[in-house]
Amino acid sequence: MTFHDQVIAILPKLRVQALSLTRNRAAAEDLVQDAVCNALAAQNSFIPGTNFSAWMHRILRNRFISDLRKRRETTDIDDVPASSFASPATHEDSLALKDLSMALSRLPADQREALVMVVIQGMSYEALAEATDCAVGTAKSRVFRARRQLEAWMSGELPANDKLRVKVKALRDAMDARRRAGQSSDDLLLS
């Protein structure tokens, strides 16, 4: 497989990684384009037979970090169009996806990136470690912590001493109950 064929084959995975980093579709496309340009310019530095995927992911990640240092701003993943989903979601599925998206955005960037690269892209822990320039144990730890935190947030597990989260959960439950009963819950938000 030629260098250019490898670049073309890895583009979908680079787009996923870029979207997980930027949380903005347009910025992700720009990031992928910039990373591919960097890779093409550095084509002679790639050693055939080594892990091309990790090399490309590292270029993309380093480009993201460089751009971030220049801008010092972040954007939101809500720019992903609904058409990117395979089939129309039910209302409950839409709420679950929205909750998952919010939970993912709350994760620290290194954990979110590791989770996306391993779970969605199917990257090995070794390749993740190489792409993010960390130890394999650190890569595994990031994915583990991200999974554990997402599970806690999505299942509604709350620490006993977290009064604000308990109040928010109670308010959400009351609003859901009123919505199911066909009643307005506007007054709950005002109190």
Stockholm file with secondary structure:
# STOCKHOLM 1.0

chainA/1-191         MTFHDQVIAILPKLRVQALSLTRNRAAAEDLVQDAVCNALAAQNSFIPGTNFSAWMHRILRNRFISDLRKRRETTDIDDVPASSFASPATHEDSLALKDLSMALSRLPADQREALVMVVIQGMSYEALAEATDCAVGTAKSRVFRARRQLEAWMSGELPANDKLRVKVKALRDAMDARRRAGQSSDDLLLS
#=GR chainA/1-191 SS CCHHHHHHHHHHHHHHHHHHHHCCHHHHHHHHHHHHHHHHHTGGGCCTTSCHHHHHHHHHHHHHHHHHHHHCCCCCGGGSCGGGSSSCCCHHHHHHHHHHHHHHHHSCHHHHHHHIIIIITCCCHHHHHHHHTSCHHHHHHHHHHHHHHHHHHHHTCCCTTCHHHHHHHHHHHHHHHHHHTTCCCHHHHHC
#=GC SS_cons         CCHHHHHHHHHHHHHHHHHHHHCCHHHHHHHHHHHHHHHHHTGGGCCTTSCHHHHHHHHHHHHHHHHHHHHCCCCCGGGSCGGGSSSCCCHHHHHHHHHHHHHHHHSCHHHHHHHIIIIITCCCHHHHHHHHTSCHHHHHHHHHHHHHHHHHHHHTCCCTTCHHHHHHHHHHHHHHHHHHTTCCCHHHHHC
//
